[in-house]
Amino acid sequence: MADEDELVVKDSNGTQLHDGDSVTLIKDLKVKGSGGVTLKRGTLIKNIRLTYDEDEIECNADKVKGLVLRTEFVKKA
């Protein structure tokens, strides 16, 4: 449990992220394994979940469920 308290997840601008935050994509992203779905820059992703990796977050987008995004491609909304 102590490791969860020490994990600090930051977006591309260095702002700290928390469970339940909303983020915006800063780049168009092609989603692998989704049949050619591309998430466009500016897409709002709500209710993110932090993982044990400080460089990744889990979320659900309109078109893709169970998505893992790298924090370097998002900014806090």
Phi and psi in radians as a Rosetta constraint file:
Dihedral C 1 N 2 CA 2 C 2 CIRCULARHARMONIC -1.152 0.35
Dihedral N 2 CA 2 C 2 N 3 CIRCULARHARMONIC -0.518 0.35
Dihedral C 2 N 3 CA 3 C 3 CIRCULARHARMONIC -1.150 0.35
Dihedral N 3 CA 3 C 3 N 4 CIRCULARHARMONIC -0.615 0.35
Dihedral C 3 N 4 CA 4 C 4 CIRCULARHARMONIC -1.112 0.35
Dihedral N 4 CA 4 C 4 N 5 CIRCULARHARMONIC -0.639 0.35
Dihedral C 4 N 5 CA 5 C 5 CIRCULARHARMONIC -1.216 0.35
Dihedral N 5 CA 5 C 5 N 6 CIRCULARHARMONIC -0.505 0.35
Dihedral C 5 N 6 CA 6 C 6 CIRCULARHARMONIC -1.517 0.35
Dihedral N 6 CA 6 C 6 N 7 CIRCULARHARMONIC -0.331 0.35
Dihedral C 6 N 7 CA 7 C 7 CIRCULARHARMONIC -1.252 0.35
Dihedral N 7 CA 7 C 7 N 8 CIRCULARHARMONIC 2.126 0.35
Dihedral C 7 N 8 CA 8 C 8 CIRCULARHARMONIC -2.043 0.35
Dihedral N 8 CA 8 C 8 N 9 CIRCULARHARMONIC 2.071 0.35
Dihedral C 8 N 9 CA 9 C 9 CIRCULARHARMONIC -1.861 0.35
Dihedral N 9 CA 9 C 9 N 10 CIRCULARHARMONIC 2.219 0.35
Dihedral C 9 N 10 CA 10 C 10 CIRCULARHARMONIC -2.151 0.35
Dihedral N 10 CA 10 C 10 N 11 CIRCULARHARMONIC 2.605 0.35
Dihedral C 10 N 11 CA 11 C 11 CIRCULARHARMONIC -1.444 0.35
Dihedral N 11 CA 11 C 11 N 12 CIRCULARHARMONIC -2.986 0.35
Dihedral C 11 N 12 CA 12 C 12 CIRCULARHARMONIC -1.144 0.35
Dihedral N 12 CA 12 C 12 N 13 CIRCULARHARMONIC -0.390 0.35
Dihedral C 12 N 13 CA 13 C 13 CIRCULARHARMONIC -1.667 0.35
Dihedral N 13 CA 13 C 13 N 14 CIRCULARHARMONIC -0.016 0.35
Dihedral C 13 N 14 CA 14 C 14 CIRCULARHARMONIC 1.580 0.35
Dihedral N 14 CA 14 C 14 N 15 CIRCULARHARMONIC 0.132 0.35
Dihedral C 14 N 15 CA 15 C 15 CIRCULARHARMONIC -1.415 0.35
Dihedral N 15 CA 15 C 15 N 16 CIRCULARHARMONIC 2.360 0.35
Dihedral C 15 N 16 CA 16 C 16 CIRCULARHARMONIC -1.259 0.35
Dihedral N 16 CA 16 C 16 N 17 CIRCULARHARMONIC 2.405 0.35
Dihedral C 16 N 17 CA 17 C 17 CIRCULARHARMONIC -1.868 0.35
Dihedral N 17 CA 17 C 17 N 18 CIRCULARHARMONIC 2.620 0.35
Dihedral C 17 N 18 CA 18 C 18 CIRCULARHARMONIC -2.310 0.35
Dihedral N 18 CA 18 C 18 N 19 CIRCULARHARMONIC 2.825 0.35
Dihedral C 18 N 19 CA 19 C 19 CIRCULARHARMONIC -0.979 0.35
Dihedral N 19 CA 19 C 19 N 20 CIRCULARHARMONIC 2.375 0.35
Dihedral C 19 N 20 CA 20 C 20 CIRCULARHARMONIC 1.567 0.35
Dihedral N 20 CA 20 C 20 N 21 CIRCULARHARMONIC -0.105 0.35
Dihedral C 20 N 21 CA 21 C 21 CIRCULARHARMONIC -1.191 0.35
Dihedral N 21 CA 21 C 21 N 22 CIRCULARHARMONIC 2.835 0.35
Dihedral C 21 N 22 CA 22 C 22 CIRCULARHARMONIC -1.888 0.35
Dihedral N 22 CA 22 C 22 N 23 CIRCULARHARMONIC 2.477 0.35
Dihedral C 22 N 23 CA 23 C 23 CIRCULARHARMONIC -2.283 0.35
Dihedral N 23 CA 23 C 23 N 24 CIRCULARHARMONIC 2.802 0.35
Dihedral C 23 N 24 CA 24 C 24 CIRCULARHARMONIC -2.114 0.35
Dihedral N 24 CA 24 C 24 N 25 CIRCULARHARMONIC 2.414 0.35
Dihedral C 24 N 25 CA 25 C 25 CIRCULARHARMONIC -1.279 0.35
Dihedral N 25 CA 25 C 25 N 26 CIRCULARHARMONIC 2.449 0.35
Dihedral C 25 N 26 CA 26 C 26 CIRCULARHARMONIC -1.840 0.35
Dihedral N 26 CA 26 C 26 N 27 CIRCULARHARMONIC 0.068 0.35
Dihedral C 26 N 27 CA 27 C 27 CIRCULARHARMONIC -2.708 0.35
Dihedral N 27 CA 27 C 27 N 28 CIRCULARHARMONIC 2.566 0.35
Dihedral C 27 N 28 CA 28 C 28 CIRCULARHARMONIC -1.153 0.35
Dihedral N 28 CA 28 C 28 N 29 CIRCULARHARMONIC 2.307 0.35
Dihedral C 28 N 29 CA 29 C 29 CIRCULARHARMONIC -2.195 0.35
Dihedral N 29 CA 29 C 29 N 30 CIRCULARHARMONIC 2.210 0.35
Dihedral C 29 N 30 CA 30 C 30 CIRCULARHARMONIC -1.467 0.35
Dihedral N 30 CA 30 C 30 N 31 CIRCULARHARMONIC 2.258 0.35
Dihedral C 30 N 31 CA 31 C 31 CIRCULARHARMONIC -1.648 0.35
Dihedral N 31 CA 31 C 31 N 32 CIRCULARHARMONIC 2.035 0.35
Dihedral C 31 N 32 CA 32 C 32 CIRCULARHARMONIC -1.191 0.35
Dihedral N 32 CA 32 C 32 N 33 CIRCULARHARMONIC 2.460 0.35
Dihedral C 32 N 33 CA 33 C 33 CIRCULARHARMONIC 1.319 0.35
Dihedral N 33 CA 33 C 33 N 34 CIRCULARHARMONIC 0.245 0.35
Dihedral C 33 N 34 CA 34 C 34 CIRCULARHARMONIC -1.957 0.35
Dihedral N 34 CA 34 C 34 N 35 CIRCULARHARMONIC 0.113 0.35
Dihedral C 34 N 35 CA 35 C 35 CIRCULARHARMONIC 1.374 0.35
Dihedral N 35 CA 35 C 35 N 36 CIRCULARHARMONIC 0.541 0.35
Dihedral C 35 N 36 CA 36 C 36 CIRCULARHARMONIC 1.592 0.35
Dihedral N 36 CA 36 C 36 N 37 CIRCULARHARMONIC 0.325 0.35
Dihedral C 36 N 37 CA 37 C 37 CIRCULARHARMONIC -1.301 0.35
Dihedral N 37 CA 37 C 37 N 38 CIRCULARHARMONIC 2.348 0.35
Dihedral C 37 N 38 CA 38 C 38 CIRCULARHARMONIC -2.090 0.35
Dihedral N 38 CA 38 C 38 N 39 CIRCULARHARMONIC 2.187 0.35
Dihedral C 38 N 39 CA 39 C 39 CIRCULARHARMONIC -1.543 0.35
Dihedral N 39 CA 39 C 39 N 40 CIRCULARHARMONIC 2.181 0.35
Dihedral C 39 N 40 CA 40 C 40 CIRCULARHARMONIC -1.443 0.35
Dihedral N 40 CA 40 C 40 N 41 CIRCULARHARMONIC 2.678 0.35
Dihedral C 40 N 41 CA 41 C 41 CIRCULARHARMONIC -1.024 0.35
Dihedral N 41 CA 41 C 41 N 42 CIRCULARHARMONIC 2.396 0.35
Dihedral C 41 N 42 CA 42 C 42 CIRCULARHARMONIC 1.639 0.35
Dihedral N 42 CA 42 C 42 N 43 CIRCULARHARMONIC -0.094 0.35
Dihedral C 42 N 43 CA 43 C 43 CIRCULARHARMONIC -1.135 0.35
Dihedral N 43 CA 43 C 43 N 44 CIRCULARHARMONIC 2.282 0.35
Dihedral C 43 N 44 CA 44 C 44 CIRCULARHARMONIC -1.547 0.35
Dihedral N 44 CA 44 C 44 N 45 CIRCULARHARMONIC 2.213 0.35
Dihedral C 44 N 45 CA 45 C 45 CIRCULARHARMONIC -1.971 0.35
Dihedral N 45 CA 45 C 45 N 46 CIRCULARHARMONIC 2.095 0.35
Dihedral C 45 N 46 CA 46 C 46 CIRCULARHARMONIC -1.771 0.35
Dihedral N 46 CA 46 C 46 N 47 CIRCULARHARMONIC 2.709 0.35
Dihedral C 46 N 47 CA 47 C 47 CIRCULARHARMONIC 0.990 0.35
Dihedral N 47 CA 47 C 47 N 48 CIRCULARHARMONIC 1.050 0.35
Dihedral C 47 N 48 CA 48 C 48 CIRCULARHARMONIC -1.302 0.35
Dihedral N 48 CA 48 C 48 N 49 CIRCULARHARMONIC 2.808 0.35
Dihedral C 48 N 49 CA 49 C 49 CIRCULARHARMONIC -2.196 0.35
Dihedral N 49 CA 49 C 49 N 50 CIRCULARHARMONIC 2.324 0.35
Dihedral C 49 N 50 CA 50 C 50 CIRCULARHARMONIC -1.369 0.35
Dihedral N 50 CA 50 C 50 N 51 CIRCULARHARMONIC 2.619 0.35
Dihedral C 50 N 51 CA 51 C 51 CIRCULARHARMONIC -1.934 0.35
Dihedral N 51 CA 51 C 51 N 52 CIRCULARHARMONIC -3.073 0.35
Dihedral C 51 N 52 CA 52 C 52 CIRCULARHARMONIC -1.383 0.35
Dihedral N 52 CA 52 C 52 N 53 CIRCULARHARMONIC -0.107 0.35
Dihedral C 52 N 53 CA 53 C 53 CIRCULARHARMONIC -1.806 0.35
Dihedral N 53 CA 53 C 53 N 54 CIRCULARHARMONIC 2.167 0.35
Dihedral C 53 N 54 CA 54 C 54 CIRCULARHARMONIC -1.205 0.35
Dihedral N 54 CA 54 C 54 N 55 CIRCULARHARMONIC -0.198 0.35
Dihedral C 54 N 55 CA 55 C 55 CIRCULARHARMONIC -1.708 0.35
Dihedral N 55 CA 55 C 55 N 56 CIRCULARHARMONIC 0.018 0.35
Dihedral C 55 N 56 CA 56 C 56 CIRCULARHARMONIC -2.359 0.35
Dihedral N 56 CA 56 C 56 N 57 CIRCULARHARMONIC 2.566 0.35
Dihedral C 56 N 57 CA 57 C 57 CIRCULARHARMONIC -2.265 0.35
Dihedral N 57 CA 57 C 57 N 58 CIRCULARHARMONIC 2.699 0.35
Dihedral C 57 N 58 CA 58 C 58 CIRCULARHARMONIC -1.840 0.35
Dihedral N 58 CA 58 C 58 N 59 CIRCULARHARMONIC 2.555 0.35
Dihedral C 58 N 59 CA 59 C 59 CIRCULARHARMONIC -2.855 0.35
Dihedral N 59 CA 59 C 59 N 60 CIRCULARHARMONIC 3.033 0.35
Dihedral C 59 N 60 CA 60 C 60 CIRCULARHARMONIC -2.140 0.35
Dihedral N 60 CA 60 C 60 N 61 CIRCULARHARMONIC 2.211 0.35
Dihedral C 60 N 61 CA 61 C 61 CIRCULARHARMONIC -1.751 0.35
Dihedral N 61 CA 61 C 61 N 62 CIRCULARHARMONIC 2.985 0.35
Dihedral C 61 N 62 CA 62 C 62 CIRCULARHARMONIC -1.009 0.35
Dihedral N 62 CA 62 C 62 N 63 CIRCULARHARMONIC -0.717 0.35
Dihedral C 62 N 63 CA 63 C 63 CIRCULARHARMONIC -1.664 0.35
Dihedral N 63 CA 63 C 63 N 64 CIRCULARHARMONIC -0.367 0.35
Dihedral C 63 N 64 CA 64 C 64 CIRCULARHARMONIC -2.301 0.35
Dihedral N 64 CA 64 C 64 N 65 CIRCULARHARMONIC 2.204 0.35
Dihedral C 64 N 65 CA 65 C 65 CIRCULARHARMONIC -1.777 0.35
Dihedral N 65 CA 65 C 65 N 66 CIRCULARHARMONIC 2.570 0.35
Dihedral C 65 N 66 CA 66 C 66 CIRCULARHARMONIC 1.212 0.35
Dihedral N 66 CA 66 C 66 N 67 CIRCULARHARMONIC 0.741 0.35
Dihedral C 66 N 67 CA 67 C 67 CIRCULARHARMONIC -1.575 0.35
Dihedral N 67 CA 67 C 67 N 68 CIRCULARHARMONIC 2.439 0.35
Dihedral C 67 N 68 CA 68 C 68 CIRCULARHARMONIC -1.964 0.35
Dihedral N 68 CA 68 C 68 N 69 CIRCULARHARMONIC 2.133 0.35
Dihedral C 68 N 69 CA 69 C 69 CIRCULARHARMONIC -1.995 0.35
Dihedral N 69 CA 69 C 69 N 70 CIRCULARHARMONIC 2.551 0.35
Dihedral C 69 N 70 CA 70 C 70 CIRCULARHARMONIC -1.413 0.35
Dihedral N 70 CA 70 C 70 N 71 CIRCULARHARMONIC 2.445 0.35
Dihedral C 70 N 71 CA 71 C 71 CIRCULARHARMONIC -1.189 0.35
Dihedral N 71 CA 71 C 71 N 72 CIRCULARHARMONIC -0.317 0.35
Dihedral C 71 N 72 CA 72 C 72 CIRCULARHARMONIC -1.224 0.35
Dihedral N 72 CA 72 C 72 N 73 CIRCULARHARMONIC -0.211 0.35
Dihedral C 72 N 73 CA 73 C 73 CIRCULARHARMONIC -1.871 0.35
Dihedral N 73 CA 73 C 73 N 74 CIRCULARHARMONIC 0.138 0.35
Dihedral C 73 N 74 CA 74 C 74 CIRCULARHARMONIC -2.266 0.35
Dihedral N 74 CA 74 C 74 N 75 CIRCULARHARMONIC 2.743 0.35
Dihedral C 74 N 75 CA 75 C 75 CIRCULARHARMONIC -2.330 0.35
Dihedral N 75 CA 75 C 75 N 76 CIRCULARHARMONIC 2.611 0.35
Dihedral C 75 N 76 CA 76 C 76 CIRCULARHARMONIC -1.145 0.35
Dihedral N 76 CA 76 C 76 N 77 CIRCULARHARMONIC 2.356 0.35
